[in-house]
Amino acid sequence: MQLPDKGRIASFDVDAQRTFTPLCPDELPVAGGECIGPELNRQSELAGWRLGSKDAHSPQAVWVTNNPDRIGQPGVEGDNVEEHWPVHAVPGTEGFELLPELPRPADYDFFVWKGVELDMHPYGACYHDIAERMSTGVIEWLKEREVSHVLVGGLATDFCVKATALQLRRAGFSTILNLAACRGIASDSVTKALAEMRESGIVVIDSLDQLEPAA
């Protein structure tokens, strides 16, 4: 796939936090999640802009559960929460931090913290709410800089990465999901997520070798 000039490309590190890796086994570890940092860095070298996001959750959030049988299950009251999850990505803890290989949030060109409110748990990084009425500013920021293509990676493929990629695609960006820069929670949900993304027009690649930078 031929890419445009770097200035029209952004790379997006979606929730590449330790909470979603075996580095924090008591939170929401995704197998292999700790391995994607170098690939996200390589991906960013193709882009003129680098964006990132983090979950930032309170242990008092309405969706928190200590019951393993309720994890990932619906039944939480509220318009901006879909499932129960254990405590994770709490500011000030190791789980909140990005993977060791990644820059500090302040060194990104644009960064989003999401899920701060106790009754809000968005997956996508482009909107604070599930109805997608309250922008985080990502889409507007990219359009202001005339970005046309966004390279996406992060954690996890079947939740926050999928939601963010779909939001970017609906906003009109040519969106490319780099599987080498992602890891997913479960094979069946990853398969469904990839099918949904492809159907929306998102280009799914196995690695950066499938991309050809502008001459």
N, C-alpha and C positions, 0 to 999 in steps of 0.2 A: 504494500500500500504506500503510495506516494504522499508525503507530508508537505504542508506549506512551509513558508519561512518560520523560523523559531518564534518570532514575535507574535505570530498568530496561534501559537500552541501553548496550552497550559497543562501542567501535570497536577494531579490531585491525589494526595495521600489521605485516604478516608479512614479515620479512626485507627491509625496504625499504632495502637497503644498496648502497653504490656498487659493490661487487664484481659486482653483477648488472646493471650499466649500462655504456654506452659511456664513462663516466668512467674505467673501469678496463678498457680494451680487451683486456688480456692475461689477464683472469681468466674470468668467465662473463657477458659482456655480453648483455643482453636488449634488443632494439631498443625504444626509447622508454622504457626503464626509468627514465631520469633525469627523466622528465616527471610522475611520479605524486605527487610531494610535495605540491603545492598541493591536489590532490583528496583526499589522505589527511587533510590539515588540515581541509578543508571537511566531510569525513565525520565527523571527531571532534567537530565542533560540534553534531551531532545527538545525541551520546551524553553520558552522565554520567560515564563512565569511559573511559580510553584505555589500551590495552595495546599492547605491541610485542614483537618478537623479533629476534634476530640469530643468524646462523651464527657460530661461533667455532671455527675449525679450525686445527690444526697442519699445517705443511708436511710433517711426518713421518707423517701419517695413512696408514692401510693402503690407503685407496682412491685415493691420489694417483697420477696418471699424467702423464707428459710426452708420451705418444703420442696424437696427435689421433684416431687410429682407435679407440682404446679408450674415449674419452670417452662416458659414458652407457651403456656396455656392462657386462653382469654379469660375474661371475667372481671377485669379491673374496671371500676367505675371511672367515667370521664371521657371526654371527647378526644383527648390527645394521648391516650395510652391504649395499647392493643394487647399486650401480654404481660405476664408476670416474669420477673427476672430476679436473680440474687443480687446482693449489693456488689457493685463494680464501678470502676472509674471514678472513685471518690477523690476530689482535689486534695492534694497533700499526701496521697499514698503512692506507692510504687506503681500500682495499676493505672493511675492517672497519667503516668509519664509515657512519652513516645518511645518507640524502640530505640535502643542505644545508638544505632548507626545514623539516626535521623537528626536534622537540625533542631534547634530550639524553636518553639512556636514564633518567637519574635524575629527569627531569621527567615521566615516564609514571607512571600509577597502578600498573602492574604490568609487569615486563619479564622476558623469558626469553632466556638464552644457551644455544645447543644445539650438539651435535656437538663438544664440547670433548675428549672421550676419543678416542684415536687409532683405536680400533676401533668407533666409533659414529658413524653419519651419519643421524640421523632427519630426516625432512622436516617432519612436523607439529610444531607448537610446544607441543602439550599433553602429549606424552610424550617421555621421553629415549630410549626403546627402540622398535624396530619392532614388537615384540609388544604394545606399549601396556600394560605392567604398571607402569612407573615414571613416575608423574605428575610434570610440571613444576610443578604447583600451580595452573595456570590455571583448570581446571574447578572445583576446590574454591573458589578465590578468587571466581569469578563467582557460584557458587551461594550462598556466604556473604552476598553482597550482593544476592541475589534478582534478579540480571540475567536477563532472559528473551530478549532479542534481541541478536545480535552482528553488527555490520557489518564485513565483512572486505575487505581490500585488501592489495596488496603484490606481492612478486616470488618466484618466478614463478608465473603462474596454473596451469600444468600440473604443478607439483611441490609446493613448500612451501605455497603458498596453498591448493591443492586438498586436500592432506593435513590442514592445520589446519582448514579449513572442515568437512571430513567428520568429524573428531574432535569438533568442537563440536556438529555435528548429532547424532551418535551419543550425545552426552552430554545431549541433550534441549533444546538451545537453538534458538530460531528463528534460523536463520543466513541472512544476506543477503550475497551476493557482489556487490560494486560493480565492474563491469567497467571503469569509467572510472578506478578506482584500482588497476588491475592491468595487467600486461603479461606475455605468455607467450613461451616459447622457440620453439615451432613450431606452425603453424596446425593440423596434424593432431592433435598431442597436446593442444592447447588444446580442440579440438572434442570429443575423447574425454573430457577432464577435465570440461568443462561438462555433457556428457550424464550422466556419472556423478554429478556434484553435483546436477543437477536430479532425477535418479532417486531420490536419497537424501532429497529434500524440501527441499534448499537453494533459496532464491529467488535467481535471478540477474537483476540489473537492469543496464541500460545506463548509468544515471547516477542521481544523487541526486534528479533531477526526478521520479522515479517513486515517491518516498517522501513521505508526508504526516505531518509532525510532529504530536504530540498537541496538542490545543487548549489 
